[in-house]
Amino acid sequence: MKSLLFPAVFLFSLTLMAQKPLQGKVIPEYGPIFQVETSFKTDTTQVMKVVFDITKSEDPSSPNRFIGSVARFLNMHEMEGVPVENMHLAIVLHGQAITDILTNEAYQEHFPEAASNPNLPLLKALKAQHVEIIACGQSLAMHHIKPDQLAEEVDVALSAMTALVQLQNQGYQLLKF
C-alpha cells in the first residue's frame, strides 16, 4: 500500500505546482491567486477586519511582495464569495518597508539605480479599494524621511505600535509580515 501512496501524492503535488495563478477581479494587476479545494470553509458572511504589519522590503526594482499580499487577500476572498465591502483592510509599514511608500523622487534618492518606485501603482490600486495605508512616524524620523516624501495614499501615525494597537482595539486582526 505504501508503494502506491507515494506516486499518488507525488502526482497530486505536481498537479498543484503546474497550476497557473489566476488574476483576481478586485486588483487584477497584483495579487495572483489560485483556485483551491478546501476542507476548512471560508465564512463568506463575516466582516473581515485585518491589519497587515509590514516591516520587510526586498528587491527595490520590484513591488514589495508583502504589500502585494494585501491585493492577494482581496482577490482570493472575493473569488471565494466574500463581498468586497465586507473586507476592511489596513497596512502599517515600518522598518525596512518604510522606503516602499516613497514618492518616485524620494525613492530614487534611496535607490539611485531605480527608475521609479515600483510600489506606487500597487499603493494606488489598494487605496482605490479603501485600504488604509499607514506609515510609522518613528521609522520616518529614524530614516530621515519627511512626510512630503511619501506617496499621497499614505497617512502617518505617531508610531507603528500606536497604529497597530488602535486598529486592534477597533477589532482588526493582525497579520504580521
C-alpha positions as CSV (number, residue, x, y, z in Angstrom):
1,M,0.0,0.0,0.0
2,K,2.8,2.4,0.8
3,S,4.3,1.9,-2.6
4,L,1.1,3.1,-4.3
5,L,0.6,6.1,-1.9
6,F,3.9,7.8,-2.8
7,P,3.3,8.0,-6.5
8,A,-0.3,9.3,-6.0
9,V,0.9,12.1,-3.6
10,F,3.8,12.9,-5.9
11,L,1.4,13.3,-8.9
12,F,-1.0,15.4,-6.9
13,S,1.9,17.7,-5.9
14,L,3.0,18.1,-9.5
15,T,-0.6,19.0,-10.5
16,L,-0.7,21.7,-7.9
17,M,2.8,23.0,-8.8
18,A,1.8,23.1,-12.5
19,Q,-1.4,25.2,-11.8
20,K,-1.1,28.7,-13.1
21,P,-2.1,31.6,-10.9
22,L,-5.3,33.5,-11.7
23,Q,-5.8,37.2,-11.9
24,G,-8.2,38.4,-9.2
25,K,-11.1,40.7,-10.1
26,V,-10.6,43.3,-7.3
27,I,-7.0,44.2,-8.2
28,P,-6.2,42.2,-11.4
29,E,-2.7,43.7,-11.9
30,Y,-1.5,42.4,-8.4
31,G,-2.0,39.6,-6.0
32,P,-2.2,36.5,-8.2
33,I,-4.3,33.7,-6.7
34,F,-5.0,30.0,-7.1
35,Q,-8.3,28.2,-7.1
36,V,-8.0,25.5,-4.4
37,E,-10.2,22.9,-2.8
38,T,-10.7,23.4,0.9
39,S,-11.9,21.4,3.8
40,F,-11.8,24.5,6.1
41,K,-14.6,26.5,4.6
42,T,-14.4,30.3,4.3
43,D,-17.2,32.1,6.1
44,T,-18.3,34.4,3.4
45,T,-20.8,36.2,5.6
46,Q,-18.5,37.7,8.1
47,V,-16.9,41.1,8.0
48,M,-13.1,40.7,7.8
49,K,-11.1,43.5,9.5
50,V,-7.4,42.9,9.0
51,V,-4.3,45.0,9.7
52,F,-1.1,43.9,7.8
53,D,2.0,44.7,9.8
54,I,4.7,45.0,7.1
55,T,8.4,45.5,8.1
56,K,10.3,43.9,5.2
57,S,11.4,45.0,1.8
58,E,13.4,43.0,-0.7
59,D,14.2,44.0,-4.3
60,P,14.0,47.7,-4.9
61,S,13.2,47.1,-8.6
62,S,10.0,45.1,-7.9
63,P,6.9,45.8,-5.9
64,N,7.1,44.6,-2.3
65,R,5.6,41.2,-2.2
66,F,4.3,41.7,1.3
67,I,2.3,44.7,0.2
68,G,1.2,42.6,-2.8
69,S,-0.2,40.1,-0.3
70,V,-2.9,42.7,0.6
71,A,-4.0,42.6,-3.0
72,R,-3.9,38.8,-2.9
73,F,-6.1,38.8,0.2
74,L,-8.7,41.0,-1.5
75,N,-8.6,38.9,-4.8
76,M,-8.8,35.4,-3.2
77,H,-11.6,36.3,-0.7
78,E,-13.7,38.0,-3.4
79,M,-13.2,34.9,-5.6
80,E,-14.4,32.8,-2.7
81,G,-17.5,34.9,-2.3
82,V,-16.7,37.5,0.4
83,P,-18.2,40.8,-0.7
84,V,-15.5,43.5,-1.1
85,E,-17.5,45.8,1.2
86,N,-17.0,43.2,4.0
87,M,-13.2,43.5,3.8
88,H,-11.8,46.3,5.8
89,L,-8.0,46.3,5.4
90,A,-5.2,48.4,6.7
91,I,-1.4,48.3,6.2
92,V,1.1,49.6,8.8
93,L,4.6,49.9,7.4
94,H,7.7,50.4,9.4
95,G,11.3,49.2,9.5
96,Q,12.8,48.4,6.0
97,A,9.4,48.7,4.4
98,I,9.2,52.4,5.0
99,T,11.1,53.2,1.8
100,D,8.5,51.3,-0.3
101,I,5.9,54.1,0.2
102,L,8.1,57.0,-1.0
103,T,7.4,59.3,-4.0
104,N,9.4,58.5,-7.1
105,E,11.9,61.3,-6.4
106,A,12.5,60.3,-2.8
107,Y,12.7,56.6,-3.8
108,Q,15.5,57.4,-6.3
109,E,17.4,59.2,-3.5
110,H,17.4,55.9,-1.6
111,F,17.8,53.7,-4.6
112,P,19.7,55.6,-7.4
113,E,19.6,52.5,-9.7
114,A,15.7,52.6,-9.7
115,A,13.9,54.4,-12.4
116,S,10.9,54.8,-10.2
117,N,9.1,53.4,-7.1
118,P,7.6,50.1,-8.4
119,N,5.1,50.1,-5.4
120,L,3.3,53.3,-6.4
121,P,0.8,51.7,-8.8
122,L,0.1,49.0,-6.2
123,L,-0.5,51.6,-3.5
124,K,-2.9,53.5,-5.7
125,A,-4.8,50.3,-6.5
126,L,-5.1,49.4,-2.8
127,K,-6.2,52.9,-1.9
128,A,-8.9,52.7,-4.6
129,Q,-10.2,49.7,-2.7
130,H,-10.3,51.7,0.5
131,V,-7.2,50.0,2.1
132,E,-5.8,52.3,4.8
133,I,-2.0,52.8,4.3
134,I,-0.2,54.0,7.4
135,A,3.5,54.8,7.9
136,C,5.2,54.7,11.2
137,G,6.3,58.3,12.1
138,Q,9.1,57.0,14.2
139,S,10.6,55.0,11.3
140,L,10.3,58.0,9.1
141,A,12.3,60.1,11.6
142,M,14.8,57.3,12.0
143,H,15.4,57.1,8.2
144,H,15.3,61.0,7.8
145,I,12.2,60.8,5.6
146,K,9.8,63.8,5.6
147,P,6.1,63.3,5.3
148,D,6.1,65.2,2.0
149,Q,8.4,62.4,0.6
150,L,5.6,59.9,1.0
151,A,3.1,58.7,-1.7
152,E,-0.1,60.6,-1.4
153,E,-2.0,57.5,-0.4
154,V,-0.1,57.3,2.9
155,D,-1.1,58.6,6.3
156,V,1.4,59.0,9.1
157,A,0.9,57.7,12.6
158,L,2.9,58.5,15.8
159,S,4.3,55.0,15.6
160,A,3.6,51.6,14.1
161,M,2.9,50.4,17.7
162,T,0.3,53.2,18.1
163,A,-1.5,52.3,14.8
164,L,-1.4,48.6,15.5
165,V,-2.9,48.9,19.0
166,Q,-5.6,51.3,17.9
167,L,-6.6,49.2,14.9
168,Q,-6.7,46.0,17.0
169,N,-8.8,47.9,19.6
170,Q,-11.2,48.6,16.7
171,G,-11.5,44.8,16.0
172,Y,-8.8,44.4,13.3
173,Q,-7.0,41.1,13.3
174,L,-3.2,41.3,13.0
175,L,-1.3,39.6,10.1
176,K,2.5,40.1,10.5
177,F,4.9,40.1,7.6
